[in-house]
Amino acid sequence: MLTAPFLLTKYVWPYMKDKRWGRIINISSVHGLRASEFKSAYVSAKNGLMGLTKVAALEGANLGITVNAICPGYVRTPLVDNQIDDQAKTHNISREEVLEKVILKKQAIKKMIEPDEIGEAVLYLCSDAAKSVTGTSLTIDCGWTAQ
């Protein structure tokens, strides 16, 4: 969660520097901005990714390279779907109760984020409309961090 983005940045950097243009978009998490119990390794990695994003943005600013992070809440993926099943078994509750009482509890909008919503954010950050956006996070969390 941190090593791969670091290495990818390291290896694409010289090419972007030579072209004087580049876009790096790290996929972090709402857990890069907020902590949750029982997620120390995940939260630590995502906070590290946020730091990498900011440092790379500063270093790339005069090279035409922008670096940003997307921080989603729970996205409808097979990984999250498996987590729902695991939580249901662990707590002996239904999938619906896991969604309501665990997964979506901290979100103002009670829905899973769709993968295409993340893709659209990536397209925006790669576009000319975002040429002055660097070193920041685009939070797509259904209002989780509004609390």
Secondary structure as GFF3:
##gff-version 3
##sequence-region A 1 147
A	DSSP	alpha_helix	3	19	.	.	.	ID=ss1
A	DSSP	beta_strand	22	27	.	.	.	ID=ss2
A	DSSP	three_ten_helix	30	32	.	.	.	ID=ss3
A	DSSP	alpha_helix	40	60	.	.	.	ID=ss4
A	DSSP	three_ten_helix	61	63	.	.	.	ID=ss5
A	DSSP	beta_strand	65	72	.	.	.	ID=ss6
A	DSSP	alpha_helix	78	91	.	.	.	ID=ss7
A	DSSP	alpha_helix	95	98	.	.	.	ID=ss8
A	DSSP	pi_helix	99	103	.	.	.	ID=ss9
A	DSSP	alpha_helix	115	126	.	.	.	ID=ss10
A	DSSP	three_ten_helix	128	130	.	.	.	ID=ss11
A	DSSP	beta_strand	137	140	.	.	.	ID=ss12
A	DSSP	three_ten_helix	144	146	.	.	.	ID=ss13
###
